[in-house]
């Protein structure tokens, strides 16, 4: 089989098109066994991305080396009247040379950061080499006389001392995270028996392996899938895995079934793709061989990547900064409107101004979403058993206005600050939202895949006209399609486009009651 064929077989399109009817629809009724619950609780804490620690280390060291040089210039050199530009150039070049040298010496590898003595040597050699390069450049360019020798010597000693102290703290922090199990990639193996055992032994034999196997799930039983494989227990079936993945903070699912079992693999992937995790096919024991670039590797163990966790690592951090920035500005900008809405709501009818409703958040976690109350208090429907329709007598006059203009959604900016919502994302739906007496996850195949990212105050579906009443299956299907498109094509520019388009799209109040 060619690599092109493999990509076509295991593409998202093929998985979504598979005629399987159990893609997360009934998982809300799945009950985990006690062992699986205990393991899920053990891994319920968030992990810290090694990529972020490594990148932040580079940035902090780069800025610190440059800043220390300029501080010495400010206190010692500036009073003598020497121009600043040559010092800025030398400081920036020295900092860049140090980071590049440390990168070349593997100074930013996690295994290096765990051992302080190893870092001590690399830091000394790296910064000494960088300063030596500056001196050589200055000598041959006949510029060395333009710089203060006291500045150079003080910078060299103080920057080295600072780097030693900084890396000591980083080593302590990294080792503490490692001991707490928060600096690892948590993996669940799907499929038992000998292929799973071989994979586990291969992973455990690798030095500095950061994958932590949390358990095994398999629909099979008996000799083909014993209760314990390579010392790890089988925690349940694949349907139970979906629930387990929502209780535990899992990073990766590794499917050990042979790729030749195409139908069965597609069946599994169709049931698992709703989870916000990386999904890999173990290719270690497969007789099929693709082009080398088709694989990703953990040590020498090959994997075929099927799904990537959306908005992870730096993307997640940038999106969080985006949310905090724009939600804070939004609360400030809309505070007069929010105050006026609160006064109007309280003046027209009795009851609390804020309405709280249970809705699905990230990874199907139930969160309490804030809204301005738009109904009479005694007629409010926190469980969304009855959808609001045109001319609904439960809605107040003020409520009708704030619903049409989406002013009722403004308190959700507080949910964004708390980290429960994102500014942009699939709109959170009430846990009992339904159409034609069917829950929406029963109406739309793969509906819960919307929850692979945090829900948003506004979203791609909303600015494309899919807001307001959902009175037929097509409307929730279209919302889901747009939400999945957003998840698969996310970028900060995409978020900015949606944010700045939202006020104009809200002028269309046709479906907002």
N, C-alpha and C positions, 0 to 999 in steps of 0.2 A: 504494500500500500504506500502511495506517495504521501509526502507531508501535506500537500494541498488537499488530498482526500481526508486526512485526519482533521484538518482545520474545518472542513465543510461538515464532517460528521459531528464534531463537538462544538460547533459554533452556537452562539446564543440563539440564532434564528432556528436552527435545527431542534434545539432543546425546547424552545417555546412552541414549535410547530408539532411536537410529538403528541400523539393522541392519548394523553394520560389525564385521568380525571381526579387525581388525588394530590394535586400540587398545593398542599398546605390548606386545603379547605376544611378538613376535619381536625386540624391539630389543636384547635382551641379546647377540644374535649379530651386530649391526651393527658394522662396522668403518669408522671415519672415514678419509677420505683424508688425506694428509700436510698439505695446506694447511689443512684444517678443524681438524686437531689443533694446528697451530701457532697458529691464530687462537684456539682454545679456551684454549690455555695462556696466551696474551696477556691474556685476560680472566678468568683463574682467581681473581684476588684479589677479596675482598669490596668492595662499594661502601659508602659512607657516605650515609645518608639526609639530604638537605638539610632535610627537615622537622624532624629531630631537632636539627640544628645551630641552626636558627632558633628552635625552641622553647626549647632550653637557653639560648640567648643572652637571650631574654626573662626567663627565670627567674633566671639569674645576675645580670643587671642589676637586676632588681627587688629581689632579696635584698641585693645589695651596697649599693645606695643606702640602703635602710632600715638595714642593719647599720652603715654608716659614720656615719649620723646618731646612732644610739644609742650608738656608741662615744664620739663627741664629747660626748654628754650625760653618759655615765658618768664621763669624766675631767674635764670642765669644769663642767657644770651641776649634777650631783648633789650635789657638796660644798656648794653654796649653798642646798640644801634645796628647790629647785623641784620640784613634783610631776612624775611621769614620764608620766602618761596624756596630757596635752596634746602632749607631744613624740612619743609613740607615734603618736597620731592624725595629726599633721602629717607625720611621716616616712613613714607608710604612704600617705597621700594624695599626697605628692610623688612617691614611687616609682611609684605607679599612674598618675599624670598623665604622668610621663616615658615610661613604656612605651606608654601610649595615644597620646601625641603622636608617638613614633617610628613606631608602627604606621601612623598617619595619613599620615606623610611617607615611607612605604615604606622606613623605616630597617631593616626586617628582611627585605628582599628579598635573594636571593642575589647579584644583580648589584650591589647596593649594598655588600654585605659584601666584594666583591672589590676595591673601590677605597677606599683609606683617606681620601683628601682629601674625597671625597663624604660619607663617614661623619663626618668631623671637623666639617663644617658642620652636619649634621643633629643630632649630639650636642649641640653648643653651643646651637643654637636650641631643641632639644627640652627640655633641662634648664633653660635660662634661662626659657623660657616656663612650665615647671612651677613653678619657684620664684616667678616673677612672679604666677602665679595664687594661690599660697599667701599672698603678701604682700597682694594685693587682698582676698582673703577675710578675712585678719586685720584689715585696715584697716576694712572695712565692718562687720565683726562686733565691732569694738572689742576685739580680742583680741591685737593686736600687742604690747602691753605685757607680755603674759604670757610672752613668749619672749625668750631671750637673743639679742642681735644678734651676739655673737661666735659663738654656736652656728650661727646661720643662715649667716653669712659663711664660716665654716670649712667647714661642710657643703657649701656651694655650690662652693668652690674645690677641696676634696679629692675630692668626688664627680666633678666634671668631669675632674680629672686621672686618676682611676682609670678612668673610662669611656674616655678617650683611650687609655690603656695597654692596657686590656682589648680594645678593638676593634682595636688594632694587632696584638695576638696573634691575634685571630680572623681578621683579613685574611691574615696570614701562613699560618695553618693552612688556611684555605679555598683559597688559591692553591696551596699545596703539594698538597692533595688533588686539585685540578683538574689540575695538571701530571701527577700520577701516574695520572690517569684513574679516580679513585675517587669523584668527586663528579659523577656523570652517570647518566642512565638508559640502560642498554645495551639496544639493540633489535635484533632479527633480523626481517628481512622475509620473509614467506612468499608466494611468487608473484613472478615476474619480469616482464620486458617493460616496455612503456610505463607502465602504472599504477605499477609500482615506481619507475621513473625519475622520474615526475612527483612522487611522494611525497618522494623523496630530495631533489630540487631545492627543493621547498617547505620542507622542514625546514632545509636548509642555508642558505636565504635569510633565515631568521628570526634576528633579533638575540637574543643570550643564550639560544639554544636549548641545552637540556641533554641532548638525545637523541643518543646515539652509535650509529650504525648499524654493527653488527659483521659483517654479511654477509647473503647471500640464499640461501634454500633453496627449491627448486621441483622437482616431479616431472617437469615438462615440459622439453623440449629444443628446439633449433632456433631459428627466428626468434621464436617466441612467448616464449622464455625463453633469451636468449643467455648466454654464459659470464660476461660482465661487463656490469653495468647501472649507469650513472652513476658509473663508476669503482669499483664494489664487485663483488667476485667472487661467483659462485654457488658455495657451499661444498658442496652436496650435495642429496640428496632429503629429503623430509619425514621419512622413517624415520630418516635420519641426523641430522636436526635434534633428535630426541628424545634421542639419545646426546650430541649437541653441548651441549644444554641441561643435561646432567648433568655435563659437564666444565667448562663455563664458567659464570660468575656473570652470568646474563642476567636482566634485569628485565621485558622486554616482548617479546611477539611481535605483529607487525603483519601482518595478512592483507590483501593487496591485490587479492584476487580479487573480481570483481563480486558484490554480494549477490544479484543475480538468479540466480546459479548456486547455488541453494539446496542441492542434493544434494551438490555438490562441497565447498562451504563446510562443511556439516555433517560430511562425511567427514574433512576436515582437522581440524576442532575436536575430533572424537571421538578422533583420534590424538594431539592435542597437549594436551588438558586435564589429562593426568597430570603435567605439569610445573608447578613452583611459581612461576609467572610471571603477570603481567597479559597478557591476550589481547585485542587490539583489532582491529576491522575498520575499515580505512581507508575513509572515506566521501567523500573528496575528489572522486573522479571518478565517483561513483555518480549515476545519474539519479534514484534513489529519494530522496525527501525526507521526513524524519520531523519531529516536533515538535522545537524547539530544545533542550528539556530532555533529549531522547534522546541527545544528543551530549556528549562531552567534547572539549576542545580543547587542542592544543599550538600556541600562537600562534593563527593563523587556520585551522589544519588540523583538520577535524572527524573524530572517531572514534566508533564505536559500541563500548561496553565490553561484553565478553562474559563474561570471567572476571577476578576480582581475585585477586592473590596473597594467600593466606591468612596471617594473623598477620604483618603487615608494619609497619615503622616503629615507632611508639610501642607498638603492641600487642606486637611482638617484644621490645622493651626491657622492658616490664612483665612479660612472661612469663619473661624471663631473670632478673629480680630475684626474681620469685615462686619460680623453680626454685632459685636460690642460697639463698634464705632457708629454704625448707621442707626442702630436701635437707640443709642444714647442721644444722637442728634435728633432722631425722630421724636423722642419723648419731650425734648426741649422745644422743638418746632411746633408740635401739636398740642402742647400743654394748654393753651387757651381754648382750643376746640374741645379737648377732653374735659376741662373744667366746665365749659358751657353745657356739654352733654350730660354731665353728672347733675348739674342744677336742674336741667330740663326733665331728666328722668325722675328725679325725686319730687319735682313740682307736680308732675302729671299723675303719678301713682305711688302708692306706698310700697315699701319693701327695699331690700338692698340694691345699691346701684350696680354692683358687680355681680355677674352671673358666672358660676363655675360649672364646667361640664367635663366629664370624663371622656377622654379621647385617646386614640392610639398614637403613641410617640415612636421614637426610634426603636427599631427591633421589637415592635409590638408592646413596648412598655406602656402602661396606662398612666397618663398624666392629667393634671387638672388644668384645663385651658381657661383663661380669663376673657370675659367679654362684658361689654356694657349690657345691662338687662334691657331687652327689647320687648318683653311680654309683661302682662300683668303678673305680679308675683305669684298669686294663687293659681295661675294657669301655666306657669313655667314648666318646661319639660326637660329636666337635666339628663334624662336617659335617651332623648331623641326618639321616643317611641312613635311620635306623630310628626312627620315633616311639615315645615311651614309652607303653606300654599298661598296663592294670590287671594287677598281679601281676608286672610285668617283673622278671626275675631280675637284671638289670644294676643295679637300684636298691638301695642299701643300706637298712638299717633306719632309720638317721638320715636318709638321703636321702628316704625315703618320707614321713617326718614333716615335714621342712623344705619339701618340694614341696607337700604338702597345705596347709600354713600360709603358703606363699609366703615363708618366711624365706630360701629360697635366692636370692630376687631382691634382697635388701637390699644386696649389694655394688654394685648398679647405681646407687645414690645417688652413688657415686664417678663413674660415667659422666655423671651429671647435672652434678656440679661441673665436670667437664672440658668440658662443652658438647656432648657427643656424644648425650646423651639429654635429654629433658624429663621433668619429674616426671609430667606427664599427657600422653597422646597415644596414637596407635595403637601397639600392642605391636610391637616389632621381631621379625621372624621370621628364622629361619636362611636363608641364601642358597639352600640346597638343600631347603627345606621342601616337602613334596609330599603329595598324596593320590591314591590309585588310580594310582600311578606317573606322575602328572602334577604338574609344578611348579605352585605356587599361582597364579602369574600366567597360567598356561595354563588354570586351572580357572575363574578369575573374570575377567570382562571388565572392564578398567579397574582391575585390582588395584593397579598401581603408583601410582594417585592417592592411596593411603594415605600415600605418602612425600613429599607436598607440605609436610608439617610434620615436625618432629623426632619420632621415636618416643618413647614414654613408658614409665615404670616401671609405671604403671597406666593404665587407659583406660576409656572409656565402654562398650566391648564387654565388658570384663572384669567390671565391676560389674553388667552385665545378664546375667551367667551364661555368657558365651561365653569360657571359659578352659579350659585343659587339653587333652586329646587332640582332634585333628582327624582323624577317621576317615572322613569323607564330605564331598563337595563343599558340602553345605548349610551345614556349620559354618563353613567359611572364607568362604562367601558372606555369612553373617550377620555374621561379624566385620567384614568389609569394609564392609557396609552401615552398621553402627554407627560404624565409624571415619570414614566419609565424612560421616555426620551430625554427628559431633563437629567435624570440620574446618570444615564450613559454618556451624556455630552456636557457634563458640568465643567464650568470654568468660572473664574472670578468675573471675567468680562460678560459671561452669560448672566450671572447674578446681577451685575450692574444694569444690563439691558432690561431685565425683568423689573428691577426696582424703579428705574426711571420711566418705564412704560406703564407701570401700575396706575398712577394717578389719571392718566389719559384713558386707559381701558375701563376705569371705574365709571366713566361717564355713561357707559352702556349699562343701564339698569333693567334691561328687559326681563332677566330671569331672577332678579333680586327682590324678594318679598319681605 
